[in-house]
Amino acid sequence: MACVSNERQDMPKGLVLSVNDYIVQVDNTGRIIREDKRSAISSGSQDILNRLNISA
């Protein structure tokens, strides 16, 4: 499924997410530790919104 950030335009099928929600999802996904993943964002590192100076 695609992520759609502007729900006012003609939308393809997909999930409607704000940019902040998308960034948080990327950060959370990057922190997941799995055997079939190369690496993960360390639990001690700041979340992506703070690192990018974006308020939640």
Z-matrix of the N, CA and C atoms (Angstrom, degrees):
N
C 1 1.447
C 2 1.522 1 110.34
N 3 1.283 2 115.03 1 143.17
C 4 1.463 3 120.01 2 177.52
C 5 1.518 4 109.90 3 -85.53
N 6 1.330 5 116.59 4 155.18
C 7 1.456 6 121.98 5 171.99
C 8 1.519 7 107.64 6 -96.93
N 9 1.303 8 116.71 7 130.34
C 10 1.459 9 121.99 8 -177.11
C 11 1.509 10 107.96 9 -112.95
N 12 1.343 11 117.14 10 122.72
C 13 1.459 12 118.96 11 -175.98
C 14 1.520 13 113.41 12 -98.85
N 15 1.331 14 119.20 13 -16.64
C 16 1.457 15 120.73 14 -179.51
C 17 1.518 16 108.66 15 -123.89
N 18 1.323 17 115.48 16 92.93
C 19 1.460 18 119.88 17 -174.31
C 20 1.518 19 113.14 18 -73.91
N 21 1.327 20 118.92 19 -3.74
C 22 1.469 21 121.11 20 179.94
C 23 1.529 22 111.73 21 -82.15
N 24 1.306 23 117.76 22 -21.95
C 25 1.452 24 121.03 23 177.73
C 26 1.520 25 109.24 24 -86.18
N 27 1.334 26 116.09 25 167.55
C 28 1.462 27 118.92 26 175.17
C 29 1.519 28 108.40 27 -56.84
N 30 1.317 29 115.35 28 123.23
C 31 1.464 30 119.98 29 -172.26
C 32 1.524 31 111.46 30 -99.92
N 33 1.327 32 116.23 31 134.49
C 34 1.466 33 118.05 32 165.44
C 35 1.525 34 107.11 33 -74.59
N 36 1.321 35 116.80 34 168.34
C 37 1.458 36 118.73 35 175.14
C 38 1.516 37 108.07 36 -64.14
N 39 1.299 38 117.32 37 134.64
C 40 1.459 39 119.82 38 179.59
C 41 1.512 40 111.23 39 169.41
N 42 1.317 41 115.75 40 -173.92
C 43 1.449 42 122.82 41 -179.86
C 44 1.523 43 108.99 42 -94.84
N 45 1.321 44 116.29 43 137.10
C 46 1.456 45 120.28 44 177.67
C 47 1.526 46 107.67 45 -93.23
N 48 1.342 47 116.54 46 114.88
C 49 1.462 48 122.14 47 -179.27
C 50 1.517 49 109.23 48 -132.60
N 51 1.327 50 115.77 49 142.56
C 52 1.458 51 119.09 50 170.82
C 53 1.524 52 107.61 51 -75.46
N 54 1.314 53 116.56 52 164.32
C 55 1.463 54 120.15 53 178.51
C 56 1.524 55 109.95 54 -59.47
N 57 1.347 56 117.57 55 -43.45
C 58 1.472 57 120.42 56 179.26
C 59 1.524 58 111.21 57 -60.82
N 60 1.332 59 117.35 58 -44.61
C 61 1.463 60 120.33 59 179.13
C 62 1.526 61 110.90 60 -61.77
N 63 1.324 62 116.87 61 -39.43
C 64 1.463 63 120.91 62 178.51
C 65 1.529 64 110.75 63 -63.69
N 66 1.333 65 116.62 64 -45.14
C 67 1.468 66 120.58 65 -179.28
C 68 1.528 67 110.25 66 -63.56
N 69 1.326 68 117.11 67 -41.81
C 70 1.473 69 120.74 68 177.74
C 71 1.529 70 109.80 69 -62.55
N 72 1.322 71 117.29 70 -40.68
C 73 1.463 72 120.67 71 179.26
C 74 1.529 73 110.93 72 -63.73
N 75 1.335 74 116.66 73 -41.98
C 76 1.472 75 120.43 74 177.35
C 77 1.528 76 109.92 75 -61.64
N 78 1.350 77 116.80 76 -43.29
C 79 1.461 78 121.03 77 179.61
C 80 1.528 79 110.77 78 -62.66
N 81 1.320 80 116.83 79 -46.97
C 82 1.469 81 120.61 80 -179.89
C 83 1.532 82 111.18 81 -62.50
N 84 1.309 83 116.80 82 -42.78
C 85 1.460 84 121.06 83 179.44
C 86 1.527 85 110.45 84 -64.13
N 87 1.335 86 116.67 85 -38.74
C 88 1.456 87 120.66 86 179.82
C 89 1.518 88 113.26 87 -67.49
N 90 1.320 89 117.77 88 -21.68
C 91 1.465 90 121.78 89 -179.30
C 92 1.526 91 112.73 90 -85.72
N 93 1.311 92 117.66 91 -13.31
C 94 1.468 93 121.16 92 -179.46
C 95 1.526 94 109.38 93 -67.63
N 96 1.317 95 116.13 94 131.23
C 97 1.467 96 121.70 95 178.35
C 98 1.526 97 107.79 96 -102.99
N 99 1.329 98 115.33 97 121.60
C 100 1.463 99 121.20 98 178.89
C 101 1.511 100 109.09 99 -139.93
N 102 1.311 101 116.64 100 152.82
C 103 1.456 102 121.13 101 -179.96
C 104 1.535 103 111.88 102 -65.30
N 105 1.345 104 117.36 103 -30.61
C 106 1.460 105 119.62 104 -176.17
C 107 1.529 106 112.72 105 -92.61
N 108 1.360 107 117.57 106 12.00
C 109 1.463 108 122.91 107 174.97
C 110 1.514 109 109.13 108 -108.52
N 111 1.324 110 116.89 109 146.41
C 112 1.464 111 120.38 110 -178.78
C 113 1.514 112 112.16 111 -67.84
N 114 1.335 113 117.68 112 -42.09
C 115 1.463 114 120.20 113 -177.65
C 116 1.523 115 109.39 114 -158.98
N 117 1.327 116 115.93 115 -174.95
C 118 1.459 117 120.92 116 179.90
C 119 1.523 118 108.73 117 -149.60
N 120 1.324 119 116.47 118 156.17
C 121 1.462 120 121.65 119 173.96
C 122 1.525 121 106.53 120 -71.70
N 123 1.327 122 118.09 121 130.76
C 124 1.459 123 120.19 122 -176.77
C 125 1.522 124 110.94 123 -65.46
N 126 1.314 125 115.19 124 148.52
C 127 1.471 126 120.16 125 -178.54
C 128 1.525 127 111.65 126 -66.87
N 129 1.337 128 117.85 127 -22.29
C 130 1.456 129 121.06 128 -179.32
C 131 1.521 130 113.90 129 -84.16
N 132 1.320 131 117.73 130 -10.04
C 133 1.458 132 119.36 131 -177.14
C 134 1.531 133 110.42 132 -80.74
N 135 1.335 134 115.78 133 148.83
C 136 1.465 135 121.14 134 179.59
C 137 1.515 136 109.83 135 -59.30
N 138 1.344 137 116.24 136 151.78
C 139 1.458 138 117.35 137 176.98
C 140 1.523 139 109.71 138 -70.27
N 141 1.299 140 115.54 139 160.17
C 142 1.461 141 122.25 140 -171.66
C 143 1.521 142 112.27 141 -62.03
N 144 1.341 143 118.78 142 -36.15
C 145 1.464 144 120.29 143 179.45
C 146 1.525 145 111.02 144 -63.22
N 147 1.337 146 116.88 145 -41.52
C 148 1.477 147 119.89 146 177.44
C 149 1.520 148 111.66 147 -66.09
N 150 1.325 149 116.84 148 -41.94
C 151 1.464 150 119.66 149 179.86
C 152 1.513 151 111.93 150 -63.48
N 153 1.335 152 117.27 151 -31.68
C 154 1.463 153 121.33 152 -179.61
C 155 1.535 154 112.38 153 -92.69
N 156 1.329 155 117.25 154 4.08
C 157 1.468 156 122.01 155 -177.71
C 158 1.523 157 112.86 156 57.78
N 159 1.340 158 116.17 157 42.54
C 160 1.464 159 122.08 158 178.13
C 161 1.514 160 107.20 159 -112.23
N 162 1.330 161 116.96 160 126.48
C 163 1.463 162 119.59 161 178.51
C 164 1.524 163 110.17 162 -77.25
N 165 1.316 164 115.33 163 144.56
C 166 1.460 165 119.74 164 -179.92
C 167 1.511 166 110.47 165 -69.25
